[in-house]
């Protein structure tokens, strides 16, 4: 039986899930791991979908170990199956709560046995600080621009409305609150992001993120770059960049 190999780009799956609520976290010839997630302020709900793709053999000794980068998030992982029968799919619920701005996502170690062969894979859980942003909403002062820059801000949960926070026609700005703690005991940290367009070409951009927490500001700035690659522009830390081809 062929050894298990990822059927796609694990890093690309992870990057996509940072911006989408559902998708593939891992897949090989025999196992598929899907994710569906939703966030409300500082709380997140994950469902992992574990599916045995093999039509004849069970996947045994299945383990899905998640290690949270203490103390940034708190995880509550529901019961996981030890065995998946042929063509069987089962779900694993996960509750997550933000405690402090984090730098690294939770680490995931996946392992299973098929026909006495152990398959193991290290993954990352698609959790980042922007997932816990509550958008600061603004009243509409006119038509909202639907260009890629506003889309980038909204993809990482900044509330954005063209011309509201920055009157320059070349810039876009957004704001949000980073939420930590349980319901009823939440704490909020205001974060603001500005994307400045080069007025000479409008094909280059500069990003500035401001917050009272430097770790939060730095990690949210890092979130803007992959969001822009999913769209049309390439953004980075305070420097003019040419869009990704």
Number of C-alpha atoms within 10 A of each C-alpha: 6 5 11 16 12 14 12 12 12 17 13 12 16 20 18 19 20 21 22 16 15 17 15 19 25 23 21 15 14 21 20 19 19 17 21 17 19 14 16 14 22 25 21 18 16 20 19 20 17 23 21 23 21 17 11 10 15 19 26 18 14 20 16 18 14 17 14 17 14 12 11 18 23 19 16 12 16 12 10 16 16 12 17 22 17 16 16 15 16 16 18 16 16 16 15 18 23 26 19 20 23 19 15 16 18 21 16 16 14 17 17 20 16 18 10 9 11 15 14 15 13 13 18 17 19 21 21 22 26 24 25 24 27 21 20 16 13 13 7 11 10 10 9 13 14 10 11 14 26 21 19 27 24 19 21 26 23 25 22 27 25 23 19 17 17 16 11 13 11 15 22 24 26 26 26 23 23 26 27 23 18 14 13 6 7 14 15 15 14 17 22 19 24 20 24 23 20 15 12 8 8 12 15 18 26 18 22 18 23 17 17 10 13 12 15 22 19 16 18 26 22 16 22 24 18 20 24 22 16 17 17 17 21 24 29 19 16 14 12 17 16 13 15 12 7
